[in-house]
Amino acid sequence: ILIAQFLAYEIGAFMRRFPQVEVNIFHDQNAMVLRALRNGEVDFAVFSHVKGEVYQGIESVECRRDRLVLLVPEWHPLSPTLNVSLEAVLDQELVSFGEGTTVMNQLRHAALQIGREPRVRYTVSAVDAVRSMVSAGLGVALLPASIAQADGHQNVRIVPIDGDWAERSYRVGYLSGRAHSPAAEALINQIISPTAD
């Protein structure tokens, strides 16, 4: 879900250019998508790269960049700040979007580097639920900026986060040495280097 926005647009552009090609989409968390790729169930995968992780047997190329931001209620003490540190994020009670997501893995990895743990108060499975809970004052949330900017709630604020740890890299991955069909190659190229349709 966290990268569905740009992917949907690029797949739509591809389908308008190549209406005769059938595109099947498998959507899941990183681990499941990469497992499907390794098992040969999909031609390629688009996934969030977690800094420090090695993906054996998979070649990849970056297709998008993003950053994590903090979503807070507008009355929250961090609301007026220009940006927050990792330490300030870890001081908060969090509403988490899924336990095994790359967002939480990214935060846990950064927290471990300074000997801390995130304080997750609630875990939900939908971005809208995250926004609603933050809006109700039940915690703050980490989201990629591209998702947070699509927010429709008026009583929340997006606060940028300091540090390289908050950077996000979305990558197109494929099995090393595996040839692609012309259609798969064209779709990979559409995702990596979008063309206007």
Disulfide bonds with the S-S distance in Angstrom:
none
